[in-house]
Amino acid sequence: MPEIKLTAEEMRYIALFQDLTRASVKDCIIDENENRIIFLVKPGDMGLAIGRNGINIKRLKRLLGRNIEVVEWADNIEQLAKNALAPARVLNVKVLTTPSGKKKVLVTVDPQDKGVAIGKAGRNVARARMILKRYFDIDSVIVT
């Protein structure tokens, strides 16, 4: 697994998030295109991170003026892909390597959840791609 170097800005966001929520943060990804910050939290800390009725997310959104998204960390590609596409029900995750050496992840979701997995304008699948690229050098995520 690659060593992730956090910027000063990312470290400030992580410190703020941990102070506010008491959840352990593994990583933070700033997505300028979507004006969002994606936090990867320790397995089991999703409830703490979100807070009752989403209070922590709402508070951080107000404080930072950006959308806040939380994904539960996993150290294997299949589980991390599932977590990144939650709440869509993922049925299967397959990693393929193209002849040119690029890695793709093929994610099969429950047909009723396809829209949820892809997200508005592809936001959710883009989030999954960013996270999987950062940790597993995945070039594309395809939802079927």
C-alpha positions in Angstrom: 0.0 0.0 0.0 1.4 3.4 -0.9 2.4 5.9 1.7 0.0 8.8 1.6 1.6 12.2 2.2 -1.0 14.6 3.7 -0.9 18.4 3.0 -1.1 20.9 5.8 -4.6 21.7 4.7 -5.7 18.0 4.8 -4.1 17.6 8.3 -6.0 20.6 9.6 -9.3 19.1 8.2 -8.5 15.8 9.8 -7.7 17.4 13.2 -11.0 19.4 13.1 -13.0 16.3 12.1 -11.5 14.2 14.9 -12.0 17.0 17.5 -15.6 17.4 16.5 -16.6 13.8 16.0 -14.2 11.7 18.1 -14.0 9.4 15.1 -10.5 8.2 14.0 -9.7 9.4 10.5 -7.3 7.5 8.3 -7.3 9.9 5.3 -8.8 13.0 3.9 -9.2 13.8 0.2 -10.1 17.3 -1.0 -12.1 17.2 -4.2 -12.0 20.7 -5.7 -14.2 19.8 -8.7 -17.1 18.8 -6.5 -16.4 21.2 -3.7 -16.3 18.3 -1.2 -14.0 16.8 1.4 -14.0 13.0 1.7 -12.9 11.5 5.0 -11.9 7.9 5.4 -12.7 6.8 8.9 -11.6 3.7 10.9 -13.9 0.7 10.6 -16.7 1.0 13.1 -16.4 4.8 13.5 -19.1 5.7 10.9 -21.8 6.3 13.5 -19.4 8.6 15.5 -18.3 10.4 12.4 -21.9 11.1 11.2 -23.4 11.8 14.5 -27.1 11.6 15.5 -29.3 12.7 12.6 -26.1 13.7 10.7 -25.3 16.5 13.1 -21.5 16.3 12.7 -21.7 16.3 8.9 -24.0 19.4 9.0 -21.8 21.2 11.4 -18.6 20.5 9.4 -20.4 21.6 6.2 -21.4 24.9 7.8 -17.9 25.4 9.2 -15.9 24.6 6.0 -18.4 25.6 3.4 -17.9 22.3 1.5 -19.8 19.1 1.2 -18.6 16.5 3.6 -18.6 12.8 2.7 -17.5 9.9 5.0 -16.3 6.5 3.8 -15.4 3.6 6.1 -11.8 2.5 5.5 -10.9 -1.0 4.5 -7.4 -2.4 3.7 -8.6 -4.6 0.8 -9.8 -3.4 -2.6 -13.1 -5.2 -2.6 -14.3 -4.0 0.8 -13.0 -0.4 0.1 -14.9 -0.4 -3.2 -18.1 -1.5 -1.4 -17.7 1.1 1.3 -17.0 3.9 -1.3 -20.2 3.1 -3.1 -22.4 2.7 0.0 -25.3 2.7 0.5 -25.6 0.9 -2.9 -25.7 -2.9 -2.4 -22.6 -4.2 -4.1 -22.9 -7.8 -5.3 -19.4 -8.3 -6.7 -16.1 -6.6 -7.2 -13.7 -7.7 -9.8 -10.2 -6.3 -10.5 -9.0 -6.4 -14.1 -5.7 -5.5 -15.7 -5.8 -4.3 -19.3 -3.1 -5.4 -21.7 -1.6 -1.9 -21.3 -1.2 -2.5 -17.6 -4.0 -0.2 -16.4 -6.1 -1.5 -13.5 -9.9 -1.4 -13.6 -12.5 -2.3 -11.0 -15.7 -3.8 -12.2 -18.4 -3.4 -9.6 -21.7 -5.2 -9.9 -24.5 -3.7 -7.9 -28.1 -4.6 -7.2 -30.0 -3.3 -10.3 -32.2 -1.1 -8.1 -29.1 0.6 -6.7 -27.3 1.4 -9.9 -28.4 5.1 -9.7 -27.2 5.3 -6.1 -23.9 3.7 -6.9 -23.2 6.1 -9.8 -24.6 9.2 -8.1 -25.8 12.5 -9.5 -23.6 13.3 -12.5 -21.3 10.3 -11.5 -20.2 11.8 -8.2 -20.2 8.5 -6.2 -18.4 6.5 -8.8 -15.9 9.4 -9.1 -15.4 9.3 -5.3 -14.8 5.5 -5.5 -12.3 6.0 -8.3 -10.4 8.7 -6.3 -10.1 6.5 -3.2 -9.1 3.4 -5.1 -6.6 5.3 -7.3 -5.0 6.7 -4.1 -4.5 3.3 -2.4 -4.5 0.7 -5.2 -3.5 2.6 -8.3 -6.9 1.8 -10.0 -7.5 3.8 -13.2 -11.2 3.3 -13.6 -14.3 2.1 -11.7 -17.1 0.7 -13.8 -20.5 0.1 -12.3 -22.7 -2.6 -13.9 
